[in-house]
Each structure stands twice: as C-alpha cells, then as structure tokens.
C-alpha cells in the first residue's frame, strides 16, 4: 500500500534531511519551506499536523526541498522577507535585507525627527526596504531612492506599491549620484552600499555567494571602494547641517574615519554600533 504522509510526517522528515545535509537552522528552514509549499502559516503545520497530504502537495514539498538542498535562500524560494515589521518581496535581483540594516533605519529616524529633516535620498535602495520603512514611519518627508540596477528598482517599486507608498518615493536608476542633478541637495543621505572585501566574499556561505547579486555585496579589495565614492559624491549633495548615514562592515570604521577626516566641511563623525557591539553605521555631519 502507498504510504499516507501527514503534515507532521513531512515536516519531521524534512528537518532530519536538512540536518543530514548540513543546512543551517534546519527546523526553521523546514517549517518555512513546507508551510510555503502547502500555502499555510508555520503555526498551521502543528495545528494541522495530522492532515494527510495529496500527491500534488507532496510534489510541491519535494520541489522546494530540492531547491533548499541546493542552498538557495528560503527568502528567494518564498519571495518574502520581513524587515522593520513589514513584509517585503525579494528576488535574486536584490540583496536579502539583514537585521543589521534596521540599525541604519533606526538611526535615520532619530536624525530626521531631531533635526526636522525633510529631503532624504536612499542610495543603492535594492528592494527598497530603507526608503519604504522611513516613509512608513514618517509622513512629512520627501524621499528619492536610487539603484544602479533597473531590476532592483522594479522590485523596490513593487514593494512601495504593496505598502501604498508609491506616491511618497521617487525611484531613479542611477550609479550613486550620477543620475541626480548636481543642484539637488538633501538633508539626509542614507545608504547600505556594497562593503564586502573580495577575499572575504570568497569565504561567505553558499546561500550568499551562489545566489545573492555580487554587485550588491563586493566593495573592492578592502570593501570600501564604493563607500569612498559615495562619501565623496555625497558631500556635494548634502546641505549644510545635513547628515550622511552609511552602513559598514566589521573593522572598517578606522579606514572610513581616516578618509572622512581629509574632506572639507565635515563637522562631526560618529558611529552607531549594532546589537553585537560592532561599528555598523557611520554618521557624517556636514558643517
């Protein structure tokens, strides 16, 4: 007789299979993949634990399990990622948003509210999570969001529409500030640019190295090529009294600070640490 598989049977089998294949966080990944394959919430895996699965449902489970065994990120499989308590669509055209970037958003919100900033630009917007999170939190701001990738801009526009914020954000295809008028000035520049050094990129997990867009990650030999260009160009587009907030990687603050010290009209440089105590957001205030 053909075996009857229940929801819990498939879930348990998948967890064990992921463990045997060295998949990180096998239980969580199994719950995400199986729930997505069955079109239910993760909690329903347990509420409906004894439900027999049809051949079609088992086929979908096998399909997504196979993709995960290839180390494809579950966020690309499901097309979903939560950020700032909002649901976002993600695809291989954009970087998967990290929890660390919420520190950048949190810092930006503080600067906007304390300094009454109005004109904001998000450089390298990717899926649009930074710009959209800011627009969702604060009403009276105008935001421009740029990315060098037209496909990334299309993803960001889809997310803005999903959260009914399309009218609040202007999306522009641009390599840093090249697509922005030289006369355009901003109160706040915010960016999560590529900052991974080439040697470090080769050591990243296969989920990142094999699937996420390298142009959104690699920042040159020391990881700071794009950061330096961003700062140099950004200062010209920053109003007096404005601030530039840039996410950086571990151990990069000293080099960034040394570079900024050689620029003119810089009032102050500060750093905000993430929850692990790592220097995460460089705050550059213009005089």
Backbone as CSV, one residue per row, in Angstrom:
resi,resn,N_x,N_y,N_z,CA_x,CA_y,CA_z,C_x,C_y,C_z
1,UNK,0.843,-1.205,0.000,0.000,0.000,0.000,0.874,1.249,0.000
2,UNK,0.401,2.286,-0.682,1.114,3.556,-0.712,1.016,4.225,0.647
3,UNK,2.157,4.713,1.135,2.162,5.355,2.453,1.391,6.669,2.415
4,UNK,0.636,6.924,3.462,-0.045,8.207,3.614,0.827,9.112,4.486
5,UNK,1.224,10.249,3.900,2.079,11.215,4.605,1.219,12.331,5.172
6,UNK,1.385,12.599,6.453,0.700,13.737,7.067,1.634,14.951,7.072
7,UNK,1.070,16.092,7.421,1.869,17.318,7.511,3.053,17.119,8.455
8,UNK,2.814,16.534,9.609,3.886,16.346,10.589,4.925,15.337,10.098
9,UNK,4.487,14.314,9.383,5.434,13.342,8.818,6.427,14.037,7.890
10,UNK,5.896,14.839,6.979,6.745,15.533,6.005,7.665,16.527,6.699
11,UNK,7.133,17.232,7.688,7.939,18.212,8.405,9.101,17.531,9.127
12,UNK,8.809,16.447,9.848,9.860,15.735,10.576,10.911,15.173,9.622
13,UNK,10.462,14.599,8.507,11.392,14.047,7.528,12.297,15.150,6.967
14,UNK,11.703,16.312,6.678,12.465,17.417,6.104,13.497,17.953,7.083
15,UNK,13.110,18.072,8.346,14.060,18.529,9.369,15.258,17.589,9.435
16,UNK,15.016,16.294,9.472,16.103,15.314,9.539,16.961,15.357,8.276
17,UNK,16.307,15.527,7.137,17.036,15.581,5.858,17.923,16.815,5.793
18,UNK,17.380,17.962,6.222,18.179,19.190,6.237,19.366,19.053,7.193
19,UNK,19.149,18.422,8.339,20.247,18.192,9.283,21.349,17.363,8.633
20,UNK,20.962,16.308,7.928,21.941,15.415,7.306,22.724,16.106,6.197
21,UNK,22.146,17.142,5.608,22.797,17.870,4.519,23.512,19.138,5.003
22,UNK,23.507,19.358,6.321,24.228,20.499,6.867,23.567,21.842,6.629
23,UNK,22.261,21.851,6.437,21.534,23.111,6.254,21.453,23.839,7.596
24,UNK,21.909,25.089,7.668,21.816,25.837,8.934,20.354,26.000,9.368
25,UNK,20.134,26.004,10.682,18.783,26.171,11.252,17.772,25.256,10.558
26,UNK,18.005,23.949,10.606,17.173,23.026,9.824,15.694,23.042,10.177
27,UNK,15.360,23.186,11.467,13.944,23.196,11.838,13.238,24.427,11.267
28,UNK,13.834,25.589,11.452,13.212,26.821,10.943,13.076,26.763,9.429
29,UNK,14.140,26.344,8.750,14.107,26.275,7.291,13.048,25.276,6.820
30,UNK,12.944,24.146,7.511,11.931,23.151,7.135,10.529,23.714,7.321
31,UNK,10.302,24.403,8.420,8.982,24.980,8.668,8.620,25.998,7.589
32,UNK,9.573,26.846,7.245,9.328,27.880,6.229,9.013,27.236,4.881
33,UNK,9.838,26.266,4.479,9.689,25.656,3.160,8.395,24.850,3.051
34,UNK,8.109,24.034,4.050,6.908,23.189,3.984,5.638,24.027,4.081
35,UNK,5.650,25.026,4.957,4.471,25.908,5.063,4.218,26.620,3.739
36,UNK,5.288,27.086,3.099,5.135,27.772,1.805,4.606,26.803,0.742
37,UNK,5.157,25.590,0.721,4.729,24.593,-0.263,3.249,24.248,-0.107
38,UNK,2.761,24.252,1.135,1.368,23.891,1.403,0.436,25.098,1.419
39,UNK,1.031,26.299,1.322,0.199,27.512,1.305,-0.460,27.803,2.627
40,UNK,0.253,27.478,3.738,-0.298,27.719,5.070,0.719,28.480,5.921
41,UNK,0.301,28.924,7.101,1.201,29.583,8.034,2.001,28.527,8.797
42,UNK,3.158,28.959,9.337,4.001,27.995,10.054,3.277,27.376,11.244
43,UNK,2.462,28.145,11.933,1.742,27.609,13.093,0.769,26.504,12.672
44,UNK,0.273,26.611,11.429,-0.686,25.612,10.945,-0.040,24.254,10.687
45,UNK,1.293,24.236,10.568,1.978,22.948,10.432,1.681,22.062,11.642
46,UNK,1.500,22.682,12.788,1.242,21.943,14.025,-0.249,21.841,14.323
47,UNK,-0.996,22.874,13.922,-2.441,22.819,14.120,-3.081,21.796,13.189
48,UNK,-2.449,21.593,12.010,-2.960,20.637,11.030,-1.993,19.448,10.888
49,UNK,-1.369,19.073,11.985,-0.287,18.095,11.942,-0.717,16.732,11.408
50,UNK,-1.991,16.372,11.580,-2.433,15.041,11.172,-3.153,15.037,9.825
51,UNK,-3.082,16.151,9.108,-3.756,16.230,7.804,-2.994,15.409,6.760
52,UNK,-3.664,14.476,6.076,-2.998,13.729,5.005,-2.737,14.647,3.805
53,UNK,-1.575,14.495,3.183,-1.219,15.348,2.052,-1.491,14.635,0.729
54,UNK,-1.958,15.402,-0.224,-2.250,14.855,-1.554,-0.950,14.676,-2.336
55,UNK,-0.976,13.893,-3.412,0.222,13.745,-4.247,0.733,15.088,-4.775
56,UNK,-0.200,15.995,-5.090,0.213,17.317,-5.580,0.936,18.099,-4.495
57,UNK,0.437,18.032,-3.278,1.090,18.732,-2.164,2.461,18.135,-1.867
58,UNK,2.568,16.831,-1.928,3.864,16.184,-1.711,4.847,16.569,-2.815
59,UNK,4.335,16.686,-4.022,5.190,17.086,-5.139,5.750,18.490,-4.960
60,UNK,4.894,19.404,-4.478,5.371,20.772,-4.221,6.416,20.772,-3.112
61,UNK,6.185,19.976,-2.079,7.166,19.894,-0.990,8.508,19.404,-1.507
62,UNK,8.491,18.344,-2.318,9.735,17.810,-2.876,10.465,18.853,-3.712
63,UNK,9.714,19.612,-4.494,10.303,20.639,-5.362,11.057,21.690,-4.551
64,UNK,10.419,22.198,-3.503,11.052,23.257,-2.715,12.156,22.722,-1.807
65,UNK,12.004,21.479,-1.346,13.079,20.856,-0.566,14.331,20.722,-1.427
66,UNK,14.160,20.316,-2.661,15.295,20.160,-3.579,16.007,21.495,-3.793
67,UNK,15.228,22.570,-3.942,15.845,23.892,-4.117,16.630,24.290,-2.876
68,UNK,16.090,23.997,-1.704,16.779,24.362,-0.467,18.052,23.538,-0.289
69,UNK,18.034,22.284,-0.677,19.235,21.458,-0.580,20.348,22.014,-1.472
70,UNK,19.969,22.722,-2.527,20.953,23.405,-3.375,21.468,24.681,-2.745
71,UNK,21.075,24.931,-1.485,21.489,26.084,-0.670,20.896,27.404,-1.151
72,UNK,19.795,27.316,-1.883,19.097,28.542,-2.270,18.447,29.149,-1.031
73,UNK,18.603,30.459,-0.808,17.985,31.088,0.368,16.460,30.920,0.358
74,UNK,15.912,30.609,1.509,14.466,30.420,1.591,13.719,31.703,1.237
75,UNK,14.372,32.863,1.434,13.722,34.131,1.092,13.493,34.241,-0.422
76,UNK,14.409,33.698,-1.208,14.210,33.697,-2.659,13.197,32.639,-3.077
77,UNK,13.165,31.530,-2.359,12.190,30.477,-2.670,10.778,30.987,-2.421
78,UNK,10.579,31.637,-1.288,9.242,32.131,-0.935,8.952,33.514,-1.507
79,UNK,10.029,34.245,-1.879,9.858,35.611,-2.372,9.484,36.591,-1.283
80,UNK,9.769,36.243,-0.031,9.331,37.079,1.085,10.449,37.287,2.100
81,UNK,10.451,38.468,2.682,11.372,38.775,3.775,10.738,39.834,4.666
82,UNK,10.762,39.608,5.967,10.248,40.614,6.901,11.376,41.566,7.270
83,UNK,11.061,42.860,7.282,12.029,43.883,7.673,11.254,45.032,8.285
84,UNK,11.717,45.492,9.443,11.050,46.592,10.140,9.573,46.277,10.379
85,UNK,9.273,45.004,10.660,7.916,44.502,10.910,6.994,44.661,9.702
86,UNK,7.591,44.783,8.508,6.832,44.867,7.266,7.239,43.700,6.373
87,UNK,6.313,43.251,5.540,6.612,42.162,4.609,7.064,42.734,3.266
88,UNK,8.189,42.222,2.767,8.747,42.690,1.503,8.923,41.537,0.526
89,UNK,8.747,41.863,-0.750,9.051,40.919,-1.818,10.543,41.011,-2.131
90,UNK,11.203,39.863,-2.256,12.618,39.838,-2.654,12.811,38.824,-3.771
91,UNK,13.788,39.097,-4.625,14.147,38.203,-5.724,15.667,38.189,-5.833
92,UNK,16.235,37.301,-6.644,17.698,37.278,-6.823,18.274,38.552,-7.421
93,UNK,17.411,39.489,-7.817,17.890,40.782,-8.328,18.315,41.716,-7.201
94,UNK,17.961,41.360,-5.959,18.275,42.253,-4.831,18.867,41.458,-3.672
95,UNK,19.630,42.183,-2.865,20.176,41.613,-1.637,19.039,41.300,-0.666
96,UNK,19.159,40.211,0.061,18.181,39.904,1.106,18.444,40.835,2.291
97,UNK,17.466,41.639,2.716,17.681,42.585,3.821,18.111,41.875,5.098
98,UNK,19.113,42.459,5.777,19.634,41.900,7.022,19.086,42.654,8.227
99,UNK,19.000,41.970,9.369,18.554,42.647,10.593,19.442,43.839,10.959
100,UNK,20.749,43.751,10.628,21.664,44.847,10.974,21.247,46.160,10.323
101,UNK,20.619,46.071,9.152,20.227,47.287,8.440,19.099,48.018,9.147
102,UNK,18.399,47.341,10.045,17.383,48.033,10.844,18.023,49.072,11.760
103,UNK,19.301,48.865,12.121,20.036,49.869,12.904,20.173,51.149,12.082
104,UNK,20.417,50.993,10.797,20.521,52.141,9.890,19.198,52.892,9.817
105,UNK,18.108,52.159,9.683,16.780,52.788,9.636,16.468,53.492,10.953
106,UNK,16.755,52.826,12.046,16.501,53.407,13.373,17.283,54.705,13.570
107,UNK,18.549,54.689,13.140,19.390,55.888,13.260,18.855,57.006,12.379
108,UNK,18.431,56.666,11.161,17.879,57.667,10.247,16.630,58.316,10.823
109,UNK,15.761,57.527,11.403,14.531,58.066,12.000,14.866,59.055,13.110
110,UNK,15.862,58.727,13.933,16.273,59.623,15.012,16.775,60.953,14.457
111,UNK,17.623,60.905,13.441,18.154,62.142,12.844,17.046,62.969,12.202
112,UNK,16.125,62.315,11.503,15.037,63.042,10.847,14.175,63.766,11.862
113,UNK,13.829,63.081,12.933,12.929,63.675,13.925,13.617,64.744,14.763
114,UNK,14.875,64.531,15.114,15.575,65.502,15.953,15.974,66.764,15.185
115,UNK,16.205,66.631,13.873,16.674,67.771,13.082,15.637,68.291,12.094
116,UNK,14.439,67.705,12.135,13.348,68.108,11.239,13.767,68.019,9.771
117,UNK,14.519,66.967,9.433,14.933,66.757,8.051,13.711,66.437,7.189
118,UNK,13.754,66.904,5.951,12.618,66.715,5.040,13.008,65.988,3.751
119,UNK,14.194,66.331,3.219,14.607,65.787,1.918,15.625,64.669,2.119
120,UNK,15.239,63.447,1.737,16.027,62.244,2.013,16.360,61.542,0.702
121,UNK,17.547,60.969,0.622,17.876,60.110,-0.519,18.476,58.809,-0.007
122,UNK,18.005,57.704,-0.575,18.490,56.359,-0.247,19.285,55.863,-1.448
123,UNK,20.596,55.748,-1.292,21.467,55.343,-2.392,21.675,53.830,-2.359
124,UNK,21.406,53.168,-3.495,21.518,51.717,-3.551,20.355,51.059,-2.842
125,UNK,19.164,51.415,-3.226,17.962,51.042,-2.464,17.657,49.547,-2.480
126,UNK,18.106,48.820,-3.509,17.828,47.387,-3.575,16.338,47.108,-3.577
127,UNK,15.873,46.346,-2.625,14.443,46.023,-2.535,13.606,47.179,-2.003
128,UNK,14.266,48.268,-1.620,13.543,49.457,-1.167,13.213,49.486,0.309
129,UNK,13.774,48.555,1.087,13.353,48.442,2.486,13.658,49.688,3.316
130,UNK,14.785,50.348,3.045,15.144,51.523,3.846,14.194,52.671,3.547
131,UNK,14.068,53.014,2.273,13.197,54.126,1.881,11.752,53.881,2.304
132,UNK,11.276,52.663,2.092,9.887,52.344,2.416,9.656,52.353,3.919
133,UNK,10.606,51.846,4.683,10.467,51.862,6.146,10.428,53.288,6.674
134,UNK,11.268,54.162,6.110,11.268,55.564,6.531,9.952,56.241,6.175
135,UNK,9.472,56.015,4.956,8.206,56.618,4.534,7.045,56.093,5.361
136,UNK,7.129,54.843,5.767,6.069,54.243,6.584,6.026,54.854,7.983
137,UNK,7.196,55.219,8.509,7.292,55.743,9.872,7.017,57.240,9.964
138,UNK,7.414,57.988,8.916,7.364,59.455,8.992,6.611,60.002,7.776
139,UNK,5.624,60.841,8.025,4.755,61.325,6.953,5.351,62.460,6.124
140,UNK,5.890,63.454,6.792,6.226,64.712,6.106,7.666,64.743,5.577
141,UNK,8.068,63.699,4.880,9.393,63.688,4.262,9.259,63.333,2.786
142,UNK,10.218,63.821,1.993,10.272,63.502,0.568,11.494,62.619,0.331
143,UNK,11.286,61.487,-0.338,12.359,60.507,-0.482,12.638,60.200,-1.950
144,UNK,13.920,60.213,-2.292,14.398,59.706,-3.575,15.155,58.426,-3.272
145,UNK,14.921,57.381,-4.065,15.617,56.109,-3.874,16.264,55.704,-5.196
146,UNK,17.560,55.426,-5.168,18.287,55.103,-6.396,18.898,53.710,-6.330
147,UNK,19.138,53.164,-7.504,19.918,51.929,-7.613,20.481,51.854,-9.025
148,UNK,21.665,51.259,-9.153,22.289,51.114,-10.472,21.560,50.075,-11.308
149,UNK,20.829,49.173,-10.648,20.128,48.082,-11.318,18.667,48.430,-11.568
150,UNK,18.268,48.402,-12.833,16.863,48.670,-13.148,15.971,47.565,-12.587
151,UNK,16.480,46.329,-12.528,15.685,45.232,-11.965,15.455,45.420,-10.476
152,UNK,16.464,45.942,-9.786,16.288,46.242,-8.366,15.243,47.338,-8.177
153,UNK,15.288,48.353,-9.019,14.298,49.433,-8.934,12.890,48.885,-9.147
154,UNK,12.735,47.935,-10.060,11.420,47.341,-10.293,10.936,46.590,-9.057
155,UNK,11.842,45.900,-8.359,11.479,45.221,-7.113,11.072,46.248,-6.059
156,UNK,11.867,47.319,-5.938,11.568,48.358,-4.951,10.213,49.017,-5.237
157,UNK,9.922,49.265,-6.504,8.630,49.854,-6.860,7.482,48.920,-6.498
158,UNK,7.690,47.628,-6.703,6.667,46.644,-6.343,6.402,46.676,-4.842
159,UNK,7.459,46.810,-4.053,7.294,46.866,-2.602,6.638,48.166,-2.156
160,UNK,6.980,49.273,-2.811,6.346,50.541,-2.466,4.839,50.483,-2.746
161,UNK,4.485,49.870,-3.868,3.065,49.727,-4.207,2.357,48.824,-3.200
162,UNK,3.052,47.771,-2.780,2.478,46.831,-1.814,2.103,47.540,-0.519
163,UNK,2.898,48.534,-0.133,2.653,49.247,1.119,1.992,50.611,0.893
164,UNK,1.453,50.808,-0.318,0.719,52.040,-0.659,1.574,53.288,-0.441
165,UNK,2.842,53.217,-0.830,3.769,54.343,-0.639,4.404,54.807,-1.942
166,UNK,3.878,54.372,-3.071,4.464,54.745,-4.364,4.493,56.256,-4.567
167,UNK,3.481,56.938,-4.070,3.385,58.385,-4.264,4.353,59.153,-3.370
168,UNK,4.961,58.463,-2.415,5.844,59.130,-1.454,7.327,59.005,-1.815
169,UNK,7.651,58.108,-2.752,9.053,57.823,-3.060,9.288,57.939,-4.554
170,UNK,10.316,58.676,-4.936,10.728,58.781,-6.337,11.882,57.804,-6.570
171,UNK,11.692,56.865,-7.482,12.721,55.871,-7.769,13.491,56.268,-9.024
172,UNK,14.826,56.189,-8.933,15.692,56.616,-10.031,16.776,55.569,-10.270
173,UNK,16.976,55.189,-11.530,18.104,54.319,-11.879,19.350,55.195,-11.951
174,UNK,20.314,54.921,-11.087,21.491,55.794,-11.010,22.656,55.061,-10.364
175,UNK,23.842,55.302,-10.883,25.082,54.833,-10.276,25.491,55.886,-9.251
176,UNK,25.262,55.594,-7.976,25.435,56.579,-6.905,24.660,57.845,-7.251
177,UNK,25.339,58.985,-7.378,24.628,60.255,-7.620,24.642,60.685,-9.085
178,UNK,25.134,59.834,-9.981,25.298,60.250,-11.377,23.980,60.586,-12.063
179,UNK,22.884,59.980,-11.640,21.585,60.278,-12.227,20.812,61.358,-11.483
180,UNK,21.474,61.990,-10.514,20.843,63.046,-9.715,21.418,64.399,-10.119
181,UNK,20.560,65.384,-10.294,21.010,66.719,-10.667,22.055,67.234,-9.679
182,UNK,23.108,67.854,-10.201,24.181,68.377,-9.350,23.666,69.449,-8.405
183,UNK,22.558,70.077,-8.780,21.996,71.135,-7.934,21.114,70.584,-6.816
184,UNK,20.799,69.296,-6.877,19.896,68.701,-5.895,20.620,68.506,-4.559
185,UNK,20.035,69.032,-3.492,20.620,68.939,-2.159,19.660,68.198,-1.223
186,UNK,20.249,67.463,-0.273,19.447,66.655,0.639,19.829,66.941,2.086
187,UNK,18.848,66.750,2.972,19.107,66.868,4.408,19.759,65.600,4.945
188,UNK,19.368,64.476,4.375,19.873,63.194,4.856,20.155,62.268,3.680
189,UNK,21.350,61.719,3.668,21.728,60.682,2.715,21.881,59.392,3.509
190,UNK,21.197,58.349,3.079,21.270,57.071,3.785,21.605,55.977,2.771
191,UNK,22.466,55.036,3.171,22.875,54.017,2.218,23.394,52.764,2.912
192,UNK,23.053,51.631,2.331,23.664,50.347,2.682,24.388,49.866,1.430
193,UNK,25.603,50.371,1.195,26.316,50.074,-0.050,27.029,48.727,0.022
194,UNK,27.540,48.234,-1.105,28.390,47.038,-1.065,29.651,47.340,-0.251
195,UNK,29.964,46.472,0.744,31.158,46.752,1.551,31.934,45.484,1.924
196,UNK,31.719,44.412,1.174,32.442,43.170,1.435,33.737,43.155,0.619
197,UNK,34.857,42.887,1.280,36.141,42.785,0.585,36.153,41.530,-0.289
198,UNK,36.901,41.599,-1.389,36.928,40.488,-2.346,37.327,39.171,-1.675
199,UNK,38.377,39.187,-0.865,38.826,37.959,-0.200,37.764,37.413,0.754
200,UNK,37.057,38.310,1.426,36.015,37.883,2.358,34.817,37.294,1.617
201,UNK,34.550,37.807,0.422,33.417,37.322,-0.366,33.557,35.839,-0.679
202,UNK,34.782,35.406,-0.966,35.014,34.002,-1.312,34.759,33.067,-0.128
203,UNK,34.716,33.621,1.083,34.519,32.803,2.283,33.074,32.805,2.766
204,UNK,32.208,33.523,2.077,30.818,33.618,2.515,30.070,32.300,2.320
205,UNK,28.980,32.141,3.066,28.161,30.949,2.959,27.637,30.804,1.531
206,UNK,27.426,29.554,1.076,26.942,29.355,-0.305,25.603,30.022,-0.572
207,UNK,24.754,30.141,0.463,23.471,30.833,0.263,23.678,32.254,-0.234
208,UNK,24.755,32.891,0.236,25.057,34.260,-0.176,25.846,34.268,-1.476
209,UNK,26.944,33.521,-1.482,27.895,33.562,-2.598,27.300,33.035,-3.909
210,UNK,26.434,32.044,-3.828,25.897,31.428,-5.039,24.622,32.076,-5.554
211,UNK,23.941,32.847,-4.706,22.612,33.318,-5.096,22.419,34.832,-5.041
212,UNK,23.013,35.505,-4.064,22.762,36.944,-3.965,23.621,37.710,-4.965
213,UNK,23.123,38.847,-5.477,23.865,39.574,-6.518,25.206,40.083,-6.003
214,UNK,26.329,39.656,-6.602,27.649,40.068,-6.110,27.869,41.567,-6.162
215,UNK,27.238,42.238,-7.134,27.409,43.688,-7.249,26.788,44.431,-6.070
216,UNK,25.916,43.776,-5.340,25.316,44.390,-4.153,26.116,44.091,-2.892
217,UNK,27.179,43.303,-3.041,27.971,42.876,-1.890,29.424,43.326,-1.944
218,UNK,30.068,43.133,-3.100,31.520,43.335,-3.198,31.855,44.816,-3.349
219,UNK,32.740,45.277,-2.467,33.141,46.685,-2.490,34.616,46.888,-2.776
220,UNK,35.215,45.987,-3.547,36.628,46.149,-3.900,37.557,45.393,-2.969
221,UNK,38.844,45.675,-3.109,39.862,44.914,-2.388,39.680,44.969,-0.878
222,UNK,39.421,46.156,-0.340,39.214,46.268,1.115,37.749,46.480,1.471
223,UNK,36.883,46.407,0.467,35.448,46.545,0.694,34.939,47.971,0.715
224,UNK,35.843,48.949,0.571,35.446,50.349,0.775,35.502,51.219,-0.484
225,UNK,35.709,50.621,-1.641,35.792,51.419,-2.872,34.519,52.234,-3.097
226,UNK,33.373,51.581,-3.016,32.104,52.268,-3.271,31.768,53.208,-2.125
227,UNK,32.125,52.824,-0.905,31.876,53.696,0.251,32.619,55.021,0.083
228,UNK,33.870,54.964,-0.349,34.656,56.199,-0.547,34.020,57.072,-1.624
229,UNK,33.630,56.471,-2.739,32.992,57.244,-3.808,31.666,57.829,-3.332
230,UNK,30.932,57.046,-2.583,29.650,57.508,-2.043,29.839,58.726,-1.154
231,UNK,30.830,58.674,-0.285,31.081,59.794,0.619,31.524,61.032,-0.157
232,UNK,32.460,60.842,-1.090,32.978,61.971,-1.871,31.872,62.670,-2.650
233,UNK,31.041,61.877,-3.334,29.944,62.457,-4.104,28.837,62.977,-3.182
234,UNK,28.611,62.270,-2.102,27.530,62.623,-1.205,27.699,63.967,-0.534
235,UNK,28.929,64.292,-0.173,29.193,65.577,0.486,28.723,66.736,-0.388
236,UNK,28.861,66.584,-1.706,28.448,67.647,-2.624,26.930,67.793,-2.689
237,UNK,26.213,66.746,-2.338,24.745,66.776,-2.402,24.108,66.952,-1.023
238,UNK,24.932,67.202,-0.028,24.437,67.327,1.343,24.338,68.799,1.729
239,UNK,23.188,69.195,2.240,23.014,70.563,2.704,23.881,70.821,3.931
240,UNK,24.188,72.075,4.173,24.878,72.440,5.405,23.993,72.052,6.588
241,UNK,24.562,71.328,7.533,23.777,70.837,8.655,23.151,69.482,8.400
242,UNK,23.380,68.951,7.192,22.834,67.645,6.833,23.728,66.512,7.310
243,UNK,23.243,65.301,7.147,23.953,64.120,7.654,23.934,62.997,6.625
244,UNK,25.033,62.259,6.576,25.134,61.071,5.743,25.268,59.851,6.657
245,UNK,24.420,58.854,6.467,24.444,57.629,7.265,24.765,56.451,6.350
246,UNK,25.846,55.743,6.654,26.293,54.652,5.796,26.538,53.395,6.628
247,UNK,25.956,52.301,6.210,26.228,51.027,6.868,27.590,50.502,6.415
248,UNK,28.375,49.991,7.349,29.697,49.452,7.040,29.852,48.076,7.697
249,UNK,30.975,47.418,7.370,31.244,46.106,7.919,32.190,46.160,9.102
250,UNK,32.360,45.014,9.726,33.224,44.909,10.906,34.671,45.281,10.560
251,UNK,35.256,46.143,11.404,36.654,46.520,11.241,36.928,47.591,10.209
252,UNK,35.884,48.230,9.671,36.089,49.228,8.610,36.044,50.667,9.100
253,UNK,35.627,50.889,10.323,35.406,52.241,10.807,36.672,53.089,10.775
254,UNK,37.800,52.524,11.170,39.037,53.307,11.234,39.421,53.849,9.868
255,UNK,39.336,53.018,8.834,39.662,53.472,7.477,38.679,54.532,6.987
256,UNK,37.402,54.332,7.267,36.392,55.304,6.843,36.625,56.644,7.532
257,UNK,36.888,56.604,8.810,37.113,57.839,9.564,38.343,58.578,9.043
258,UNK,39.391,57.843,8.754,40.606,58.458,8.236,40.343,59.132,6.889
259,UNK,39.526,58.501,6.062,39.181,59.069,4.754,38.354,60.341,4.914
260,UNK,37.370,60.307,5.805,36.477,61.449,6.002,37.228,62.641,6.588
261,UNK,38.223,62.388,7.444,38.992,63.470,8.067,39.697,64.340,7.035
262,UNK,39.959,63.814,5.854,40.656,64.575,4.808,39.715,65.409,3.952
263,UNK,38.405,65.308,4.216,37.429,66.077,3.442,37.140,67.411,4.122
264,UNK,36.664,68.365,3.338,36.328,69.683,3.871,34.865,69.731,4.311
265,UNK,34.570,70.697,5.173,33.198,70.987,5.618,32.545,69.853,6.401
266,UNK,33.363,69.008,7.027,32.812,67.952,7.865,32.818,68.428,9.316
267,UNK,31.640,68.467,9.909,31.500,68.954,11.274,31.835,67.876,12.299
268,UNK,31.347,66.655,12.044,31.486,65.612,13.054,31.327,64.227,12.416
269,UNK,32.048,63.253,12.964,31.903,61.858,12.559,31.562,61.041,13.802
270,UNK,30.509,60.273,13.714,30.123,59.402,14.830,29.870,57.999,14.288
271,UNK,29.743,57.060,15.191,29.430,55.692,14.779,28.367,55.113,15.705
272,UNK,27.471,54.345,15.128,26.451,53.642,15.893,26.754,52.152,15.804
273,UNK,26.804,51.496,16.937,27.095,50.069,16.977,25.817,49.254,16.844
274,UNK,25.943,48.040,16.320,24.785,47.163,16.263,24.638,46.416,17.584
275,UNK,23.697,45.486,17.650,23.406,44.811,18.912,24.501,43.834,19.322
276,UNK,25.445,43.585,18.421,26.589,42.737,18.749,27.809,43.558,19.146
277,UNK,27.644,44.886,19.199,28.742,45.765,19.572,29.686,46.092,18.436
278,UNK,29.289,45.791,17.207,30.113,46.066,16.022,29.775,47.438,15.468
279,UNK,30.794,48.215,15.090,30.566,49.505,14.430,29.780,49.261,13.154
280,UNK,28.569,49.799,13.081,27.682,49.438,11.971,27.272,50.622,11.110
281,UNK,27.022,51.774,11.706,26.552,52.932,10.929,27.467,54.121,11.163
282,UNK,28.075,54.616,10.087,28.892,55.824,10.154,27.980,57.036,9.953
283,UNK,28.070,57.996,10.854,27.255,59.214,10.783,28.186,60.384,10.486
284,UNK,28.044,60.973,9.294,28.905,62.066,8.864,28.063,63.325,8.770
285,UNK,28.345,64.281,9.650,27.557,65.519,9.708,28.319,66.647,9.017
286,UNK,27.650,67.328,8.114,28.290,68.408,7.364,28.125,69.740,8.075
287,UNK,29.179,70.534,8.092,29.139,71.822,8.749,28.438,72.889,7.926
